Amino acid sequence: MQNRKLAMLWTREDFCDVHLKKDTGLFPLYLSKSYGLPAEIVFTESDKGTMKTDIDGVVALTKVPKKTVFEGAPSFSIFLFFRWYSFIAPYISYIKKNRDTVSHYMFFHATDNSLILAWLVKRYNKNARIWLKMDANIAAAKGLDYLFSRQRNLKHTIKQFLFKRLFKSVDLLSTESQTIYEIILNSEVKFCKNICVIPNGIEIAKLNETFSKEKVMICVGRLGSKQKNIAVLIKALEFVDLKDWKIYLIGSRATKDYDFERAVHEFYNTCPEKKDSVIIPGNISNKEKLNEYYRKSSVFIMPSEQESFCIAAIEAGMTGNYLLLSDFSSARDFVPNGEYGYILPESKENEQNKEVMTEKLAERIQAIVDGKVDVVSNAENRAEYFREKFSIENIVNDQALKQWVE
């Protein structure tokens, strides 16, 4: 390939500042730095989108116009088609215009938009290399498995046929965790050319590697989101004697689909003696201030209903935290063989027994408080494991990515 350039096409309408420091921004940034590839992220303009024009002066940020038509029109097939096409058309124009200059394309999620655009890339430039990063939780992976498992009716057969053709345009298909990889590998999606595990990561160069552990536990996430399952943690804390330990619940308190404020109010009414032990700082947007909590905490708790990946768990692990997790897709990558934490029993995605989870979470927290579970002495080893496995600087040098780039 004569011209070398990387373009990440974000085919949803929600690209904003927060994406710049997640895998969506970090992979283009560090692939560009590591392999000398000029890089660009292309996304649809929106009212809540980022106003920045680049990432660290390395990755260009390019907005394509939003031309969605028939907003609010009836959900008839013809309206839906034109609404979809008006959204996707600017991306098609970009692919056509840059067919001689972009050598590598990156897409997120195995969606109709990503796969159709990947297919079109190959039509305009058969030598272009395409990486589809699934960013999938267990439910999404099983849904894909269901699609390809067997034919059921005419509509399903047609969709299965089309998706198989579209997937063949993908040169590298990656999952973020071993659990999702095994689901995909054991499904009919295995006809893809190259399937591998490429985890998400964070910038270790910007991480303060020193820490001093205290009798502190933290939970970091969207507290008002049902997905984060904070209700299980709050209920478990009713049964724990925290003694001189403190628990900080960090994240947005705004109600999405879980009334966090009401739950906390009821908790404090039931356990007024724990107001000084269970503390809610709310959302902390200042990264350095948030890192202070990671560095002083000994335990990180995340009882989510589902996760495609959990960046907060990586941040906690890199600062030596013992992890208390539900059995979401990447949990077993974070806690291999129970070495660096504890996975709650009966907590698999879509199979959770909330009563058992609450009971076992309370038992484990109490055991930590009582000193029956040592969460401090292995902190350095935990931090070393996470820094080696989940630093973005190391991940972009993965052999599969090297082959895809070079």
Legacy VTK file of the C-alpha trace (Angstrom):
# vtk DataFile Version 3.0
C-alpha trace
ASCII
DATASET POLYDATA
POINTS 406 float
0.000 0.000 0.000
1.539 3.257 -1.110
-0.464 5.721 0.968
-0.856 4.893 4.657
-3.508 6.496 6.803
-5.861 5.295 9.543
-9.501 6.395 9.701
-11.862 5.440 12.505
-15.490 5.864 11.442
-17.849 6.330 14.393
-21.301 5.434 13.086
-23.407 6.662 15.987
-24.551 10.162 16.881
-23.042 10.390 20.351
-19.323 11.080 19.845
-18.254 13.590 22.515
-15.298 14.602 24.702
-15.521 11.534 26.926
-14.767 9.304 23.915
-11.401 10.985 23.392
-9.892 9.293 26.467
-11.602 5.945 25.976
-10.697 3.173 23.517
-12.405 5.180 20.755
-9.768 7.892 21.011
-6.834 6.031 22.505
-6.456 3.349 19.825
-6.211 5.805 16.893
-3.861 7.982 18.978
-1.441 5.219 19.968
-1.602 3.366 16.651
-0.569 6.648 15.055
2.257 7.164 17.557
3.542 3.581 17.396
3.385 3.000 13.638
3.698 6.500 12.174
0.210 6.325 10.672
-1.559 9.638 10.139
-4.921 9.154 11.874
-8.387 10.650 11.683
-11.655 10.070 13.551
-14.780 10.734 11.505
-18.086 11.267 13.296
-21.486 12.877 12.875
-21.869 16.401 14.212
-24.310 16.818 17.081
-25.280 19.379 19.711
-23.464 17.429 22.429
-20.449 16.515 20.319
-16.850 17.513 20.978
-15.719 20.933 19.806
-12.086 19.844 19.574
-10.364 19.465 16.213
-7.663 16.980 17.189
-6.331 14.695 19.936
-2.953 15.871 21.266
-2.165 17.361 17.873
-1.843 13.815 16.459
-5.313 12.554 15.509
-7.549 14.782 13.391
-11.222 15.004 14.402
-13.510 15.410 11.402
-17.239 16.038 11.600
-19.520 14.919 8.813
-22.809 16.794 8.456
-25.937 15.386 9.988
-28.499 15.120 7.208
-31.080 12.887 8.812
-34.461 13.370 7.145
-37.990 12.324 8.076
-37.368 12.862 11.797
-40.614 12.076 13.589
-42.099 10.454 10.502
-44.139 7.222 10.850
-42.074 4.065 11.252
-42.867 2.741 7.803
-40.124 0.887 5.963
-39.701 3.537 3.263
-39.301 6.343 5.811
-36.899 4.286 7.902
-34.766 3.526 4.858
-34.428 7.174 3.770
-33.784 8.257 7.365
-31.013 5.658 7.638
-29.515 6.487 4.240
-29.409 10.209 4.938
-27.381 9.435 8.082
-24.972 7.020 6.409
-24.499 8.955 3.131
-21.755 11.356 4.422
-19.672 8.336 5.502
-20.073 6.802 2.059
-18.894 10.094 0.531
-15.858 10.068 2.833
-14.940 6.506 1.842
-15.296 7.303 -1.856
-13.314 10.544 -1.609
-10.490 8.926 0.384
-10.276 5.593 -1.423
-6.696 6.343 -2.541
-5.450 7.859 0.727
-6.865 5.784 3.610
-5.225 2.391 3.946
-6.632 1.272 7.318
-10.178 1.578 8.608
-11.356 0.975 12.143
-14.988 0.387 13.145
-16.678 -0.206 16.488
-19.558 -2.636 17.112
-20.850 -5.351 14.759
-23.793 -3.240 13.606
-25.484 -2.862 10.229
-23.812 0.544 9.766
-20.285 -0.683 10.533
-20.545 -3.800 8.394
-22.138 -2.090 5.390
-19.474 0.624 5.430
-16.735 -2.006 5.775
-18.131 -3.761 2.714
-18.179 -0.471 0.800
-14.569 0.250 1.766
-13.541 -2.983 0.069
-15.574 -2.108 -3.020
-13.654 1.159 -3.433
-10.271 -0.104 -2.261
-9.819 -3.866 -2.138
-6.408 -3.474 -0.471
-7.707 -1.452 2.475
-7.422 -3.207 5.839
-10.410 -3.239 8.155
-10.451 -3.786 11.903
-13.839 -4.317 13.543
-13.634 -3.889 17.299
-16.726 -5.574 18.703
-16.944 -3.782 22.061
-19.623 -6.330 22.976
-21.067 -7.653 26.203
-22.217 -11.262 26.607
-25.767 -10.542 25.416
-24.525 -8.916 22.187
-22.113 -11.783 21.485
-24.825 -14.388 22.046
-27.148 -12.392 19.802
-24.583 -12.631 17.014
-24.182 -16.341 17.693
-27.973 -16.723 17.483
-28.027 -14.919 14.135
-25.529 -17.331 12.588
-26.472 -20.536 14.403
-29.177 -21.810 12.032
-31.865 -20.655 9.635
-35.313 -20.050 11.141
-37.484 -18.170 8.651
-37.111 -16.270 5.405
-36.302 -12.915 7.044
-33.702 -14.532 9.307
-32.197 -16.464 6.380
-31.809 -13.302 4.300
-30.205 -11.374 7.172
-27.876 -14.296 7.909
-26.794 -14.455 4.260
-26.156 -10.700 4.081
-24.236 -10.550 7.359
-21.982 -13.429 6.277
-21.124 -11.549 3.097
-20.521 -8.327 5.012
-18.338 -9.957 7.669
-16.013 -11.296 4.975
-14.867 -7.721 4.383
-13.382 -7.610 7.889
-9.658 -8.402 8.096
-9.382 -8.319 11.891
-12.259 -9.002 14.290
-11.409 -8.426 17.936
-13.151 -8.908 21.255
-12.201 -7.182 24.494
-12.317 -10.260 26.714
-11.597 -13.977 26.661
-15.227 -14.742 27.545
-16.573 -12.976 24.438
-13.791 -14.459 22.316
-14.819 -17.990 23.273
-18.478 -17.282 22.464
-17.520 -15.941 19.030
-14.969 -18.666 18.337
-17.529 -21.370 19.083
-20.146 -19.718 16.863
-20.554 -19.561 13.110
-18.844 -16.131 13.086
-15.564 -18.060 12.969
-15.568 -17.688 9.169
-13.931 -14.263 9.708
-10.305 -14.154 8.596
-8.713 -13.307 11.938
-10.375 -13.304 15.372
-8.454 -12.379 18.502
-8.608 -10.762 21.936
-7.457 -7.146 22.103
-8.405 -5.647 25.476
-9.067 -2.004 26.157
-6.404 -0.075 28.002
-5.470 3.216 29.590
-2.458 5.512 29.321
0.044 4.259 31.873
2.366 7.162 31.044
-0.166 9.529 32.630
-0.755 7.366 35.684
0.761 8.177 39.064
2.188 4.779 39.968
2.701 5.478 43.665
-0.030 4.551 46.117
-0.567 4.199 49.836
-3.466 2.008 50.879
-5.975 2.931 53.556
-9.115 1.304 54.955
-11.131 2.552 52.017
-13.350 0.893 49.409
-14.661 2.634 46.307
-17.292 2.123 43.627
-16.911 4.250 40.497
-19.652 4.420 37.879
-22.975 5.920 36.875
-24.780 5.610 40.177
-28.168 6.354 38.636
-27.874 3.598 36.039
-29.615 0.265 36.609
-26.831 -1.406 34.629
-24.325 -0.648 37.399
-26.475 -2.567 39.901
-25.697 -0.198 42.784
-28.864 -1.452 44.502
-27.060 -4.724 45.303
-24.163 -2.874 46.932
-26.396 -0.553 48.976
-28.463 -3.486 50.219
-25.334 -5.473 51.091
-23.981 -2.588 53.162
-27.009 -2.807 55.460
-25.616 -6.120 56.748
-21.973 -5.078 57.180
-20.282 -3.710 60.273
-17.805 -1.361 58.603
-15.951 -0.504 61.834
-13.264 2.015 60.857
-13.542 1.411 57.072
-15.083 3.911 54.663
-16.850 3.307 51.355
-17.024 6.027 48.701
-19.650 5.892 45.931
-18.289 7.991 43.060
-20.116 8.922 39.878
-23.106 10.720 38.462
-26.090 10.669 40.820
-28.524 11.646 38.049
-31.351 9.157 37.631
-31.238 7.297 34.351
-33.258 4.168 35.084
-32.456 3.729 38.785
-33.496 6.156 41.537
-30.190 6.323 43.375
-31.191 9.304 45.514
-34.226 7.490 46.881
-32.205 4.335 47.558
-29.569 6.270 49.495
-32.209 8.153 51.469
-33.802 4.849 52.496
-30.383 3.390 53.355
-29.483 6.282 55.654
-32.902 6.022 57.322
-32.323 2.323 57.939
-28.664 2.694 58.923
-28.170 6.250 60.272
-24.976 5.164 62.022
-23.339 4.613 58.609
-23.659 8.179 57.318
-20.003 8.811 58.151
-18.882 5.471 56.710
-20.743 5.346 53.391
-19.863 8.606 51.648
-21.082 9.887 48.290
-18.765 12.446 46.629
-20.853 12.215 43.442
-19.305 12.818 40.047
-15.588 13.689 39.991
-14.582 15.060 36.595
-11.081 16.093 37.683
-8.933 13.093 36.782
-6.192 13.806 39.306
-8.693 14.098 42.130
-10.297 10.806 41.078
-6.884 9.156 40.979
-6.360 10.178 44.597
-9.266 7.931 45.540
-7.829 5.065 43.492
-4.416 5.442 45.118
-5.676 5.429 48.696
-8.411 2.801 48.319
-7.730 -0.878 48.948
-10.862 -2.365 47.362
-12.820 -1.579 44.190
-16.433 -2.793 43.937
-18.461 -3.165 40.731
-21.575 -5.431 40.832
-22.784 -4.541 37.300
-25.611 -6.323 35.539
-23.542 -6.169 32.353
-20.406 -4.576 30.937
-18.654 -4.827 27.590
-15.556 -3.735 29.476
-14.950 -1.804 32.690
-12.254 0.861 32.411
-12.757 1.846 36.056
-11.694 -1.665 37.099
-8.451 -1.265 35.118
-7.751 2.088 36.763
-8.356 0.492 40.151
-6.200 -2.531 39.326
-3.297 -0.383 38.166
-3.251 1.251 41.583
-3.219 -2.105 43.371
-6.882 -2.381 44.354
-8.448 -5.722 45.244
-11.432 -6.171 42.886
-14.934 -7.239 43.961
-16.835 -7.823 40.710
-19.919 -9.419 39.251
-19.286 -11.982 36.518
-19.493 -9.614 33.530
-17.665 -10.299 30.276
-14.186 -9.032 31.197
-14.257 -9.852 34.937
-12.311 -13.108 34.518
-9.575 -11.262 32.612
-9.248 -8.917 35.601
-9.393 -11.655 38.243
-7.691 -14.708 36.680
-8.144 -17.749 38.913
-9.325 -15.488 41.729
-5.785 -14.169 42.156
-6.446 -10.434 42.221
-9.950 -10.242 43.624
-13.274 -12.002 43.947
-16.101 -12.666 41.466
-19.535 -12.868 43.054
-21.320 -16.244 42.724
-24.448 -16.405 40.563
-23.687 -13.025 39.011
-23.284 -13.846 35.301
-24.871 -11.443 32.862
-28.580 -12.200 32.334
-28.423 -14.982 34.952
-28.011 -12.969 38.137
-29.501 -14.022 41.455
-29.652 -10.670 43.242
-30.330 -12.191 46.662
-27.283 -14.442 46.474
-25.140 -11.604 45.110
-26.190 -9.332 47.966
-25.475 -11.997 50.566
-22.075 -12.949 49.153
-21.041 -9.326 48.642
-21.891 -8.534 52.264
-19.958 -11.605 53.428
-16.861 -10.688 51.409
-16.865 -7.038 52.516
-17.237 -8.133 56.131
-14.381 -10.615 55.755
-12.167 -7.813 54.409
-13.144 -5.463 57.229
-12.471 -8.200 59.803
-9.025 -8.888 58.327
-9.911 -12.420 57.199
-9.157 -11.506 53.580
-5.824 -9.747 53.012
-6.306 -7.081 50.344
-3.116 -5.068 50.861
-0.028 -7.309 50.829
-0.482 -8.288 47.152
-1.221 -4.756 45.939
2.097 -4.302 44.117
1.710 -7.588 42.228
-1.838 -6.658 41.224
-0.680 -3.277 39.972
2.151 -4.853 37.968
-0.232 -7.353 36.324
-2.654 -4.620 35.252
0.062 -2.254 34.031
1.577 -4.964 31.885
-1.679 -6.332 30.462
-3.879 -3.252 30.163
-1.641 -0.307 29.252
-2.582 1.072 25.846
1.115 1.526 25.079
1.609 -2.260 25.289
-1.688 -3.273 23.702
-1.065 -1.486 20.386
2.079 -3.598 19.993
0.033 -6.800 20.097
1.102 -9.183 17.340
-2.338 -9.203 15.717
-2.331 -5.412 15.464
1.224 -5.373 14.147
0.218 -7.734 11.338
-2.898 -5.692 10.599
-0.971 -2.416 10.392
2.117 -3.626 8.589
LINES 1 407
406 0 1 2 3 4 5 6 7 8 9 10 11 12 13 14 15 16 17 18 19 20 21 22 23 24 25 26 27 28 29 30 31 32 33 34 35 36 37 38 39 40 41 42 43 44 45 46 47 48 49 50 51 52 53 54 55 56 57 58 59 60 61 62 63 64 65 66 67 68 69 70 71 72 73 74 75 76 77 78 79 80 81 82 83 84 85 86 87 88 89 90 91 92 93 94 95 96 97 98 99 100 101 102 103 104 105 106 107 108 109 110 111 112 113 114 115 116 117 118 119 120 121 122 123 124 125 126 127 128 129 130 131 132 133 134 135 136 137 138 139 140 141 142 143 144 145 146 147 148 149 150 151 152 153 154 155 156 157 158 159 160 161 162 163 164 165 166 167 168 169 170 171 172 173 174 175 176 177 178 179 180 181 182 183 184 185 186 187 188 189 190 191 192 193 194 195 196 197 198 199 200 201 202 203 204 205 206 207 208 209 210 211 212 213 214 215 216 217 218 219 220 221 222 223 224 225 226 227 228 229 230 231 232 233 234 235 236 237 238 239 240 241 242 243 244 245 246 247 248 249 250 251 252 253 254 255 256 257 258 259 260 261 262 263 264 265 266 267 268 269 270 271 272 273 274 275 276 277 278 279 280 281 282 283 284 285 286 287 288 289 290 291 292 293 294 295 296 297 298 299 300 301 302 303 304 305 306 307 308 309 310 311 312 313 314 315 316 317 318 319 320 321 322 323 324 325 326 327 328 329 330 331 332 333 334 335 336 337 338 339 340 341 342 343 344 345 346 347 348 349 350 351 352 353 354 355 356 357 358 359 360 361 362 363 364 365 366 367 368 369 370 371 372 373 374 375 376 377 378 379 380 381 382 383 384 385 386 387 388 389 390 391 392 393 394 395 396 397 398 399 400 401 402 403 404 405
